[in-house]
Amino acid sequence: MALFQKQPLMRRVLYSLVPIYVFAFFLYGLRVLWYSLVIFTVGILTEYVMEKRKGKSVTEAVLVTCSLLTLSMPPSAPLWVAGIASFFGVFIAKEVYGGFGRNVFNPAIVGRLFVYITFPVYMTTGWIIPRTDAITSATPLDLLRAGETVKFSELIVGVRSGSLGESPILLIVAAAVYLIVTKTASWRIILSTVGSAFGLNLLLNAFGKGMPVLPAMLSGSLLFVAVFMATDPVSAPKKTISQWFYGMIIGCVTVIIRNFSLFSEGTSFGVLMGNIFASLLDELRIKKVKK
């Protein structure tokens, strides 16, 4: 029996993440390797133990989960926190539901959100300035929430503080194009997530509220999550119209939490809320009016 089940769709996601991984290594060096070692070891081992009981192999989907979880970790968080995130995401959000194809929630989002809430000090402070070992107390998103300005050039180029893989905007956009062209990810979900976040930000600005629209869109993990996590084929809705509403839920919840809660980042909450309604959205029927 092979160790991994072959899943071409998941493999394409892994291919799209390679340039982002390389960029993360450029910014943070061996930290990326250590996080990967811990997260992949815990995640794969957890799924192996659970699937072996059923006589099944580990899915390549767990490699995607571990990759996304690694790239969404703050570069200064302890490795044991990363290990807990990996275990919780794979075991609680996936294996408890019966394994691949049966999970309601995106495992990487659940793992990250669990440690984000449980260990907020490690997950929201002590950010590292890329290419140095210097510690900064704020990310561009934190600065925007405080009413300060950020350099647009830093947001585009991606050399700024944040989670390991959230900053290379151009690489994320390139990955989105690849995933859409290969029919791996839903362009409707990506467009509705980003579009609804943009629209709500714009509306808040019209009333003198919220962060500046364009910097807010390029800060934090909005684009990263919209491309790689919101589009998870298992936890996202399957029907075309449902995907539009699903993306709108994620985008709007993200903006609301960013602007009106204690949490500076709302993307994980947005995806979790979208996952909750995904099945319901697929079940809704629009009855045709008989003439």
C-alpha positions as a LaTeX table, in Angstrom:
\begin{tabular}{lrrr}
\hline
Residue & $x$ (\AA) & $y$ (\AA) & $z$ (\AA) \\
\hline
Met1 & 0.00 & 0.00 & 0.00 \\
Ala2 & 1.40 & 3.40 & $-1.01$ \\
Leu3 & 2.05 & 5.91 & 1.75 \\
Phe4 & 0.23 & 8.72 & $-0.07$ \\
Gln5 & $-2.95$ & 8.60 & $-2.14$ \\
Lys6 & $-2.36$ & 10.30 & $-5.47$ \\
Gln7 & $-4.48$ & 13.43 & $-5.81$ \\
Pro8 & $-3.59$ & 15.45 & $-8.95$ \\
Leu9 & $-5.69$ & 18.44 & $-7.85$ \\
Met10 & $-3.87$ & 18.71 & $-4.53$ \\
Arg11 & $-0.55$ & 18.26 & $-6.27$ \\
Arg12 & $-1.26$ & 21.30 & $-8.45$ \\
Val13 & $-1.90$ & 23.35 & $-5.32$ \\
Leu14 & 1.47 & 22.21 & $-3.99$ \\
Tyr15 & 3.14 & 23.27 & $-7.24$ \\
Ser16 & 1.58 & 26.73 & $-6.95$ \\
Leu17 & 2.93 & 27.10 & $-3.42$ \\
Val18 & 6.56 & 26.37 & $-4.34$ \\
Pro19 & 7.46 & 29.98 & $-5.40$ \\
Ile20 & 5.84 & 31.33 & $-2.23$ \\
Tyr21 & 7.83 & 28.86 & $-0.16$ \\
Val22 & 11.04 & 30.00 & $-1.86$ \\
Phe23 & 10.18 & 33.64 & $-1.19$ \\
Ala24 & 9.43 & 32.85 & 2.47 \\
Phe25 & 12.83 & 31.17 & 2.74 \\
Phe26 & 14.40 & 34.29 & 1.21 \\
Leu27 & 12.74 & 36.45 & 3.88 \\
Tyr28 & 13.10 & 34.26 & 6.96 \\
Gly29 & 15.74 & 31.65 & 6.16 \\
Leu30 & 15.88 & 28.42 & 8.15 \\
Arg31 & 12.85 & 29.37 & 10.23 \\
Val32 & 10.71 & 28.16 & 7.33 \\
Leu33 & 12.51 & 24.81 & 7.37 \\
Trp34 & 12.01 & 24.29 & 11.12 \\
Tyr35 & 8.32 & 25.15 & 10.97 \\
Ser36 & 7.89 & 22.84 & 8.00 \\
Leu37 & 9.68 & 20.00 & 9.78 \\
Val38 & 7.44 & 20.23 & 12.84 \\
Ile39 & 4.15 & 20.85 & 11.04 \\
Phe40 & 4.62 & 18.22 & 8.34 \\
Thr41 & 5.84 & 15.60 & 10.80 \\
Val42 & 2.92 & 16.10 & 13.18 \\
Gly43 & 0.32 & 16.43 & 10.43 \\
Ile44 & 1.40 & 13.41 & 8.39 \\
Leu45 & 1.88 & 11.23 & 11.47 \\
Thr46 & $-1.55$ & 12.18 & 12.82 \\
Glu47 & $-3.29$ & 11.29 & 9.56 \\
Tyr48 & $-1.21$ & 8.12 & 9.14 \\
Val49 & $-2.24$ & 6.78 & 12.56 \\
Met50 & $-5.91$ & 7.56 & 11.96 \\
Glu51 & $-6.05$ & 6.26 & 8.38 \\
Lys52 & $-4.05$ & 3.10 & 9.10 \\
Arg53 & $-6.86$ & 1.95 & 11.38 \\
Lys54 & $-9.12$ & 1.96 & 8.34 \\
Gly55 & $-6.56$ & 0.40 & 6.02 \\
Lys56 & $-6.17$ & 3.61 & 4.02 \\
Ser57 & $-3.17$ & 5.69 & 2.93 \\
Val58 & $-2.36$ & 9.26 & 3.86 \\
Thr59 & $-3.81$ & 11.74 & 1.37 \\
Glu60 & $-1.75$ & 14.29 & $-0.52$ \\
Ala61 & $-4.29$ & 16.78 & 0.80 \\
Val62 & $-2.52$ & 16.67 & 4.16 \\
Leu63 & 0.60 & 18.01 & 2.42 \\
Val64 & $-1.45$ & 20.99 & 1.25 \\
Thr65 & $-2.81$ & 21.50 & 4.77 \\
Cys66 & 0.69 & 21.41 & 6.26 \\
Ser67 & 2.07 & 23.74 & 3.58 \\
Leu68 & $-0.67$ & 26.32 & 4.10 \\
Leu69 & $-0.39$ & 26.08 & 7.86 \\
Thr70 & 3.38 & 26.58 & 7.69 \\
Leu71 & 3.08 & 29.64 & 5.47 \\
Ser72 & 0.38 & 31.14 & 7.71 \\
Met73 & 2.46 & 30.96 & 10.88 \\
Pro74 & 4.13 & 34.06 & 12.38 \\
Pro75 & 7.92 & 33.69 & 12.06 \\
Ser76 & 8.51 & 34.14 & 15.80 \\
Ala77 & 5.90 & 31.73 & 17.16 \\
Pro78 & 7.32 & 28.79 & 19.17 \\
Leu79 & 7.64 & 25.51 & 17.31 \\
Trp80 & 5.47 & 23.72 & 19.85 \\
Val81 & 2.62 & 26.09 & 18.99 \\
Ala82 & 3.06 & 25.14 & 15.33 \\
Gly83 & 2.93 & 21.46 & 16.31 \\
Ile84 & $-0.32$ & 21.96 & 18.23 \\
Ala85 & $-1.83$ & 23.81 & 15.27 \\
Ser86 & $-0.91$ & 20.94 & 12.94 \\
Phe87 & $-2.33$ & 18.26 & 15.22 \\
Phe88 & $-5.54$ & 20.16 & 15.94 \\
Gly89 & $-6.13$ & 20.98 & 12.29 \\
Val90 & $-5.60$ & 17.45 & 10.96 \\
Phe91 & $-7.14$ & 15.52 & 13.85 \\
Ile92 & $-10.05$ & 17.68 & 15.00 \\
Ala93 & $-11.00$ & 19.39 & 11.72 \\
Lys94 & $-10.43$ & 16.39 & 9.42 \\
Glu95 & $-10.00$ & 12.95 & 10.94 \\
Val96 & $-12.73$ & 13.33 & 13.55 \\
Tyr97 & $-15.16$ & 13.87 & 10.67 \\
Gly98 & $-13.99$ & 10.74 & 8.88 \\
Gly99 & $-11.00$ & 11.95 & 6.87 \\
Phe100 & $-10.60$ & 13.53 & 3.45 \\
Gly101 & $-13.81$ & 14.48 & 1.70 \\
Arg102 & $-15.92$ & 14.45 & 4.85 \\
Asn103 & $-14.51$ & 17.40 & 6.77 \\
Val104 & $-16.78$ & 20.42 & 7.14 \\
Phe105 & $-14.03$ & 22.92 & 7.91 \\
Asn106 & $-10.73$ & 23.70 & 6.23 \\
Pro107 & $-8.10$ & 21.94 & 8.41 \\
Ala108 & $-5.38$ & 24.58 & 7.95 \\
Ile109 & $-7.78$ & 27.37 & 8.94 \\
Val110 & $-9.00$ & 25.49 & 12.01 \\
Gly111 & $-5.46$ & 24.71 & 13.14 \\
Arg112 & $-4.32$ & 28.29 & 12.76 \\
Leu113 & $-7.43$ & 29.76 & 14.33 \\
Phe114 & $-7.16$ & 27.46 & 17.34 \\
Val115 & $-3.65$ & 28.63 & 18.24 \\
Tyr116 & $-4.52$ & 32.21 & 17.22 \\
Ile117 & $-7.18$ & 32.32 & 19.94 \\
Thr118 & $-5.47$ & 30.05 & 22.47 \\
Phe119 & $-1.99$ & 31.60 & 22.29 \\
Pro120 & $-2.68$ & 35.21 & 21.15 \\
Val121 & 0.56 & 36.61 & 22.51 \\
Tyr122 & 2.67 & 34.25 & 20.41 \\
Met123 & 0.48 & 34.67 & 17.34 \\
Thr124 & $-0.03$ & 38.44 & 17.31 \\
Thr125 & 3.14 & 40.03 & 18.72 \\
Gly126 & 6.88 & 39.90 & 18.18 \\
Trp127 & 6.87 & 40.06 & 14.39 \\
Ile128 & 10.22 & 39.80 & 12.64 \\
Ile129 & 11.48 & 42.31 & 10.11 \\
Pro130 & 12.35 & 40.28 & 6.97 \\
Arg131 & 16.00 & 39.58 & 6.18 \\
Thr132 & 16.98 & 40.52 & 9.75 \\
Asp133 & 16.55 & 39.19 & 13.27 \\
Ala134 & 15.08 & 42.50 & 14.41 \\
Ile135 & 11.72 & 42.37 & 16.17 \\
Thr136 & 8.89 & 44.72 & 15.33 \\
Ser137 & 5.64 & 45.05 & 17.26 \\
Ala138 & 3.39 & 45.61 & 14.27 \\
Thr139 & 2.54 & 44.39 & 10.81 \\
Pro140 & 1.24 & 46.70 & 8.06 \\
Leu141 & $-2.29$ & 45.66 & 9.03 \\
Asp142 & $-1.65$ & 46.65 & 12.65 \\
Leu143 & $-0.32$ & 50.02 & 11.51 \\
Leu144 & $-3.40$ & 50.63 & 9.37 \\
Arg145 & $-5.68$ & 49.80 & 12.29 \\
Ala146 & $-3.80$ & 52.35 & 14.36 \\
Gly147 & $-4.39$ & 55.02 & 11.72 \\
Glu148 & $-0.81$ & 55.06 & 10.45 \\
Thr149 & 0.37 & 54.76 & 6.86 \\
Val150 & 2.35 & 52.01 & 5.15 \\
Lys151 & 4.54 & 52.06 & 2.06 \\
Phe152 & 2.67 & 50.84 & $-1.00$ \\
Ser153 & 5.93 & 49.60 & $-2.52$ \\
Glu154 & 6.57 & 47.30 & 0.45 \\
Leu155 & 3.10 & 45.82 & 0.14 \\
Ile156 & 3.56 & 45.06 & $-3.56$ \\
Val157 & 7.11 & 43.72 & $-3.35$ \\
Gly158 & 6.28 & 41.70 & $-0.24$ \\
Val159 & 9.32 & 42.52 & 1.87 \\
Arg160 & 7.42 & 43.40 & 5.04 \\
Ser161 & 6.55 & 41.79 & 8.35 \\
Gly162 & 3.74 & 39.28 & 8.61 \\
Ser163 & 3.12 & 35.55 & 8.47 \\
Leu164 & 5.67 & 33.49 & 6.57 \\
Gly165 & 3.84 & 33.31 & 3.24 \\
Glu166 & 1.24 & 36.07 & 3.21 \\
Ser167 & 3.34 & 38.92 & 1.81 \\
Pro168 & 4.40 & 38.03 & $-1.80$ \\
Ile169 & 1.33 & 39.56 & $-3.47$ \\
Leu170 & 2.59 & 39.11 & $-7.03$ \\
Leu171 & 3.40 & 35.44 & $-6.47$ \\
Ile172 & 0.00 & 34.85 & $-4.90$ \\
Val173 & $-1.70$ & 36.47 & $-7.90$ \\
Ala174 & 0.40 & 34.32 & $-10.25$ \\
Ala175 & $-0.60$ & 31.23 & $-8.27$ \\
Ala176 & $-4.26$ & 32.25 & $-8.55$ \\
Val177 & $-3.95$ & 32.49 & $-12.33$ \\
Tyr178 & $-2.33$ & 29.04 & $-12.50$ \\
Leu179 & $-4.97$ & 27.45 & $-10.25$ \\
Ile180 & $-7.82$ & 29.03 & $-12.21$ \\
Val181 & $-6.40$ & 28.08 & $-15.62$ \\
Thr182 & $-5.86$ & 24.49 & $-14.51$ \\
Lys183 & $-9.40$ & 24.45 & $-13.04$ \\
Thr184 & $-8.01$ & 23.69 & $-9.61$ \\
Ala185 & $-9.56$ & 26.65 & $-7.80$ \\
Ser186 & $-12.87$ & 28.45 & $-8.30$ \\
Trp187 & $-12.42$ & 31.94 & $-9.73$ \\
Arg188 & $-15.89$ & 32.78 & $-8.45$ \\
Ile189 & $-14.85$ & 32.22 & $-4.85$ \\
Ile190 & $-11.64$ & 34.22 & $-5.26$ \\
Leu191 & $-13.39$ & 37.09 & $-7.03$ \\
Ser192 & $-16.36$ & 37.25 & $-4.65$ \\
Thr193 & $-14.12$ & 37.08 & $-1.57$ \\
Val194 & $-11.78$ & 39.85 & $-2.71$ \\
Gly195 & $-14.56$ & 41.85 & $-4.36$ \\
Ser196 & $-16.86$ & 41.84 & $-1.33$ \\
Ala197 & $-13.98$ & 42.82 & 0.96 \\
Phe198 & $-13.10$ & 45.66 & $-1.39$ \\
Gly199 & $-16.71$ & 46.82 & $-1.63$ \\
Leu200 & $-17.35$ & 46.79 & 2.11 \\
Asn201 & $-14.05$ & 48.59 & 2.75 \\
Leu202 & $-15.08$ & 51.21 & 0.21 \\
Leu203 & $-18.48$ & 51.60 & 1.87 \\
Leu204 & $-16.91$ & 52.05 & 5.29 \\
Asn205 & $-14.55$ & 54.67 & 3.87 \\
Ala206 & $-17.54$ & 56.57 & 2.48 \\
Phe207 & $-18.79$ & 56.95 & 6.06 \\
Gly208 & $-15.36$ & 57.90 & 7.39 \\
Lys209 & $-14.73$ & 54.46 & 8.88 \\
Gly210 & $-12.33$ & 51.62 & 8.24 \\
Met211 & $-8.85$ & 51.39 & 6.80 \\
Pro212 & $-7.74$ & 52.80 & 3.42 \\
Val213 & $-9.08$ & 50.41 & 0.80 \\
Leu214 & $-6.07$ & 49.47 & $-1.32$ \\
Pro215 & $-3.53$ & 49.13 & 1.51 \\
Ala216 & $-6.06$ & 47.09 & 3.48 \\
Met217 & $-6.54$ & 44.73 & 0.54 \\
Leu218 & $-2.79$ & 44.17 & 0.19 \\
Ser219 & $-2.11$ & 43.84 & 3.93 \\
Gly220 & $-2.57$ & 40.79 & 6.07 \\
Ser221 & $-3.49$ & 37.42 & 4.60 \\
Leu222 & $-6.63$ & 38.32 & 2.64 \\
Leu223 & $-5.28$ & 37.43 & $-0.81$ \\
Phe224 & $-3.41$ & 34.36 & 0.45 \\
Val225 & $-6.52$ & 33.00 & 2.14 \\
Ala226 & $-8.82$ & 33.89 & $-0.76$ \\
Val227 & $-6.65$ & 31.97 & $-3.24$ \\
Phe228 & $-5.58$ & 28.94 & $-1.22$ \\
Met229 & $-7.98$ & 28.37 & 1.67 \\
Ala230 & $-11.36$ & 29.74 & 0.68 \\
Thr231 & $-11.18$ & 27.64 & $-2.49$ \\
Asp232 & $-10.68$ & 24.32 & $-0.68$ \\
Pro233 & $-12.82$ & 21.94 & $-2.81$ \\
Val234 & $-13.98$ & 19.91 & 0.19 \\
Ser235 & $-15.17$ & 22.63 & 2.58 \\
Ala236 & $-16.39$ & 25.11 & $-0.06$ \\
Pro237 & $-19.82$ & 24.89 & $-1.74$ \\
Lys238 & $-20.08$ & 23.14 & $-5.09$ \\
Lys239 & $-22.80$ & 25.08 & $-6.90$ \\
Thr240 & $-22.02$ & 28.17 & $-8.93$ \\
Ile241 & $-24.44$ & 30.57 & $-7.24$ \\
Ser242 & $-23.48$ & 29.20 & $-3.82$ \\
Gln243 & $-19.82$ & 30.02 & $-4.44$ \\
Trp244 & $-20.64$ & 33.67 & $-5.02$ \\
Phe245 & $-22.47$ & 33.99 & $-1.71$ \\
Tyr246 & $-19.82$ & 31.92 & 0.05 \\
Gly247 & $-17.07$ & 34.31 & $-1.05$ \\
Met248 & $-19.17$ & 37.29 & $-0.01$ \\
Ile249 & $-19.55$ & 35.85 & 3.50 \\
Ile250 & $-15.79$ & 35.40 & 3.81 \\
Gly251 & $-14.92$ & 38.86 & 2.47 \\
Cys252 & $-17.48$ & 40.73 & 4.56 \\
Val253 & $-16.77$ & 38.88 & 7.81 \\
Thr254 & $-13.05$ & 39.52 & 7.30 \\
Val255 & $-13.55$ & 43.27 & 6.93 \\
Ile256 & $-15.96$ & 43.50 & 9.87 \\
Ile257 & $-13.60$ & 41.68 & 12.23 \\
Arg258 & $-10.58$ & 43.64 & 11.02 \\
Asn259 & $-12.27$ & 46.95 & 11.74 \\
Phe260 & $-14.52$ & 46.32 & 14.73 \\
Ser261 & $-12.95$ & 43.60 & 16.88 \\
Leu262 & $-9.88$ & 43.11 & 19.03 \\
Phe263 & $-8.38$ & 40.82 & 16.39 \\
Ser264 & $-6.30$ & 42.57 & 13.76 \\
Glu265 & $-6.81$ & 39.81 & 11.18 \\
Gly266 & $-10.21$ & 38.38 & 10.30 \\
Thr267 & $-9.57$ & 36.09 & 7.35 \\
Ser268 & $-9.55$ & 32.85 & 9.37 \\
Phe269 & $-12.84$ & 33.79 & 11.00 \\
Gly270 & $-14.23$ & 34.64 & 7.58 \\
Val271 & $-13.38$ & 31.24 & 6.10 \\
Leu272 & $-14.67$ & 29.44 & 9.18 \\
Met273 & $-17.99$ & 31.31 & 8.90 \\
Gly274 & $-18.13$ & 30.51 & 5.19 \\
Asn275 & $-17.50$ & 26.82 & 5.91 \\
Ile276 & $-20.42$ & 26.82 & 8.35 \\
Phe277 & $-22.83$ & 27.98 & 5.65 \\
Ala278 & $-21.31$ & 26.11 & 2.68 \\
Ser279 & $-23.60$ & 23.07 & 2.82 \\
Leu280 & $-26.65$ & 25.20 & 3.48 \\
Leu281 & $-25.88$ & 27.38 & 0.47 \\
Asp282 & $-25.71$ & 24.29 & $-1.73$ \\
Glu283 & $-29.06$ & 23.08 & $-0.38$ \\
Leu284 & $-30.96$ & 26.29 & $-1.03$ \\
Arg285 & $-33.28$ & 26.19 & $-4.00$ \\
Ile286 & $-34.69$ & 29.11 & $-5.94$ \\
Lys287 & $-38.17$ & 28.09 & $-6.97$ \\
Lys288 & $-39.26$ & 29.14 & $-10.43$ \\
Val289 & $-42.48$ & 31.09 & $-10.54$ \\
Lys290 & $-45.05$ & 29.29 & $-12.67$ \\
Lys291 & $-46.71$ & 31.46 & $-15.24$ \\
\hline
\end{tabular}
